[in-house]
Amino acid sequence: MKILIADDHELVRDTMIAFLEREGGIEFSTAADFTEAARQIEEGGPFDLVILDYSMPGMDGLDGLTRARALNDGKPVALMSGLATRAVAQDALAAGAAGFLPKTMAAKSLVNAVRFMVAGEQYAPVDFMTAQEPEGPVNPLAERLSHRELEVLDGLCRGLSNKEIARELDLQEVTIKLHVKTVCRKLEARNRTHAAMIARDAELF
């Protein structure tokens, strides 16, 4: 069985492999962003299962899921996330994801989920999908941005440099620069300072 795990945090990749390799008979590949994941699928695929982090660089929301499914020749592609909402999970499943995996899953649950998805079934943890959503309206500004973009915008509002935001989020500085550019475009801001002002005026943080 061949599995590709794509996440921008090495610790997450290593932990998942540690959980799954006890099963035996699994050949693992890893990637730190969507571009690398797509390259590996094209060159070494199709994989029996591809697991993509929803917030890693290059994903662009569910667009990454759609592209990965096309590249993986119809074999299952799942999303995982530590912070995505139930609505995101529902949209992912509706878009054809093989499953949705919260990063808080226990080892045994992860192993069972992988078996389920490789067998062609769609997986989502019942407790996550039925949990009560936080009350109160969602800030309309927040709906325009991905979770990672919101994290970067929060850093801008606190006056952090790209280097400081990169260190805080454990990302490359060039990745932060790209996120800042995207945030400014989505908020129609002239620059990073203007983006921070827009966020403050909207009481986003």
C-alpha positions in Angstrom: 0.0 0.0 0.0 1.3 3.5 -0.9 0.3 6.5 1.1 1.3 10.1 0.6 1.1 12.4 3.6 1.4 16.2 2.8 1.6 18.7 5.7 3.8 21.7 6.3 4.8 20.5 9.8 7.4 17.8 9.9 6.2 16.7 13.4 2.7 16.0 12.0 4.1 13.9 9.1 6.4 11.9 11.4 3.7 11.3 14.0 1.2 10.0 11.4 3.8 7.7 10.0 4.7 6.4 13.5 1.0 5.7 14.0 0.5 3.9 10.7 3.8 2.0 10.2 2.9 -0.4 13.0 0.4 -1.9 10.5 3.2 -3.0 8.2 3.1 -3.2 4.4 2.8 0.5 3.9 5.2 2.6 1.7 5.2 6.2 2.8 5.9 9.4 0.8 5.8 12.9 2.3 5.5 16.5 1.1 5.6 19.9 2.9 3.4 21.8 0.5 0.9 21.2 -2.3 3.4 21.8 -5.1 5.6 19.0 -3.8 2.6 16.7 -3.2 1.3 17.2 -6.8 4.8 16.5 -8.1 5.0 13.3 -6.2 1.5 12.1 -7.3 2.5 12.8 -10.9 5.9 11.1 -10.7 5.2 8.3 -8.2 1.4 7.9 -8.2 -1.3 7.0 -8.2 -1.2 6.5 -4.4 -3.7 4.2 -2.6 -4.4 7.2 -0.4 -3.3 10.8 -0.4 -3.8 12.8 2.8 -3.5 16.6 2.4 -3.3 19.3 5.1 -6.1 21.8 4.5 -4.0 24.8 5.5 -0.6 24.0 4.0 1.0 26.3 1.4 -0.4 25.9 -2.1 -3.7 24.3 -1.2 -5.9 27.3 -1.9 -8.8 25.8 0.1 -10.6 23.0 -1.6 -9.0 23.7 -5.0 -6.0 21.6 -3.9 -8.3 18.7 -3.1 -9.9 18.9 -6.6 -6.5 19.0 -8.3 -5.1 16.2 -6.2 -8.1 14.0 -7.0 -7.6 14.6 -10.7 -3.9 13.7 -10.5 -4.4 10.6 -8.4 -6.3 8.8 -11.0 -9.5 8.3 -9.1 -7.9 6.9 -6.0 -8.9 8.4 -2.6 -7.7 11.8 -1.4 -8.5 12.9 2.1 -8.1 16.2 4.0 -6.8 16.7 7.5 -6.8 19.8 9.7 -6.2 21.0 13.2 -8.5 24.0 12.9 -11.0 23.7 10.1 -14.7 23.9 10.9 -17.4 21.3 10.4 -18.6 23.4 7.5 -15.2 23.0 5.8 -15.3 19.2 6.4 -18.8 19.0 5.0 -17.8 20.9 1.9 -14.7 18.7 1.5 -16.8 15.5 1.7 -19.3 17.0 -0.8 -16.4 17.8 -3.2 -15.4 14.1 -3.2 -12.9 13.9 -0.4 -12.3 10.3 0.8 -12.5 11.6 4.4 -11.8 14.4 6.8 -9.3 13.8 9.6 -8.9 16.1 12.6 -5.3 16.2 13.8 -6.5 15.4 17.3 -7.4 11.9 16.3 -6.1 9.0 18.4 -3.7 6.5 16.8 -6.2 3.7 16.7 -8.9 5.9 15.1 -6.4 7.1 12.5 -5.5 3.6 11.5 -9.2 2.6 11.2 -9.9 5.7 9.2 -7.1 4.9 6.7 -8.3 1.3 6.3 -11.8 2.6 5.7 -10.8 5.1 3.0 -8.4 2.8 1.2 -11.3 0.3 1.0 -13.2 3.0 -1.0 -15.5 4.3 1.9 -15.9 7.9 2.9 -14.8 8.7 6.5 -15.5 11.5 9.0 -15.5 11.2 12.8 -19.0 11.3 14.2 -18.1 13.3 17.2 -16.5 16.1 15.1 -19.3 16.2 12.6 -22.0 16.4 15.2 -20.2 18.8 17.6 -22.1 22.0 18.4 -20.7 24.9 16.4 -19.7 28.1 18.3 -22.5 30.5 18.7 -22.6 33.9 17.1 -22.2 35.3 13.6 -19.0 34.8 11.6 -17.1 38.0 10.8 -17.7 38.6 7.1 -14.1 39.6 6.7 -12.9 36.3 8.1 -15.0 34.4 5.5 -12.8 35.8 2.8 -9.6 34.3 4.2 -8.2 30.9 4.8 -7.2 29.9 8.4 -3.5 30.4 7.5 -4.2 33.8 6.0 -6.1 34.9 9.2 -3.0 33.8 11.2 -0.8 36.0 9.0 -3.2 38.9 9.2 -3.2 38.6 13.0 0.6 39.0 12.9 0.3 42.0 10.7 -2.2 43.6 13.2 0.4 43.0 15.9 3.0 44.8 13.9 5.2 41.7 13.3 7.6 41.5 10.4 7.4 38.6 7.8 10.4 37.0 9.5 8.7 37.2 12.9 5.4 35.8 11.6 7.3 33.0 9.8 9.1 32.0 13.1 5.8 32.1 15.0 4.0 29.9 12.5 7.0 27.7 11.8 6.9 28.5 8.1 9.4 29.9 5.5 9.6 33.7 5.2 8.9 33.5 1.5 5.7 31.6 2.3 4.6 34.4 4.6 5.4 37.0 1.9 3.0 35.1 -0.5 0.3 35.0 2.1 0.6 38.7 2.8 0.2 39.4 -0.9 -2.9 37.2 -1.0 -4.4 38.8 2.1 -3.9 42.3 0.6 -5.5 41.2 -2.7 -8.5 39.6 -0.9 -9.0 42.6 1.3 -8.4 45.1 -1.5 -5.6 46.6 0.7 -2.8 48.8 -0.7 -0.2 47.3 1.5 0.3 45.3 4.8 -0.4 48.4 7.0 -3.7 49.0 5.1 -4.7 45.4 5.5 -4.1 45.6 9.3 -6.2 48.8 9.4 -9.0 47.1 7.6 -8.9 44.2 10.0 -9.0 46.5 13.0 -11.8 48.6 11.6 -13.8 45.3 11.1 -13.0 44.2 14.7 -11.6 41.0 13.3 -9.1 40.6 16.2 
